[in-house]
């Protein structure tokens, strides 16, 4: 079975493949210190891999998704969730 998610912005449903973090780091020379004191930027982006009916894979930010079904059972019908 599968986990079905809803993309909040478009209303499209996808199958959740997995989650992870996209990470980035960039370094550029500073104005005064050059390469000795570079300006660093880094961060993480929480992403989920999802696919549509055609099997096309998309990476979407997790805050843009909502789980609506797990293994054929609607999320609101699962007992024990508040």
JOPERA-V317951 format. One record per residue. N is the residue number from 1. PHI is phi in radians with two decimals (999 if undefined). PSI is psi in whole degrees, -180 to 180 (999 if undefined). Layout:
n: [N	N]
phi: [PHI	PHI]
psi: [PSI	PSI]
This chain:
n: [1	2	3	4	5	6	7	8	9	10	11	12	13	14	15	16	17	18	19	20	21	22	23	24	25	26	27	28	29	30	31	32	33	34	35	36	37	38	39	40	41	42	43	44	45	46	47	48	49	50	51	52	53	54	55	56	57	58	59	60	61	62	63	64	65	66	67	68	69	70	71	72	73	74	75	76	77	78	79	80	81	82]
phi: [999	-2.47	-1.80	-1.78	-2.09	-1.93	-1.42	-1.05	-1.28	-1.82	1.38	-1.40	-1.79	-2.37	-1.60	-1.37	-1.65	3.13	-2.18	-3.11	-2.11	-1.57	-2.08	-2.47	-2.58	-2.29	-2.38	-2.42	-1.07	-1.43	-1.12	-1.63	-1.62	1.03	-1.32	-1.21	-2.25	-1.24	-1.62	-1.84	-2.29	-2.64	-3.07	-2.23	-2.24	-1.23	-2.19	-2.22	-1.59	-2.29	-2.41	-1.69	-1.10	-1.44	1.54	-1.25	-1.62	-2.24	-1.87	-2.24	-1.04	-1.10	-1.23	-1.60	-2.02	-2.41	-1.29	-2.06	-2.70	-2.24	0.87	1.43	-1.93	-1.04	-1.06	-1.27	-1.63	-1.39	-1.30	1.66	-1.57	-1.69]
psi: [-178	166	123	131	154	128	114	-37	-39	-19	5	148	143	161	130	124	-44	172	164	-171	132	127	148	153	131	144	132	152	142	164	-45	-40	-9	-136	-15	-38	74	160	116	141	135	161	175	150	111	116	157	139	125	162	156	-172	-27	-7	6	129	136	149	121	142	136	-31	-11	0	154	127	129	-19	138	123	43	-1	128	142	-35	-14	-3	124	147	-9	141	999]
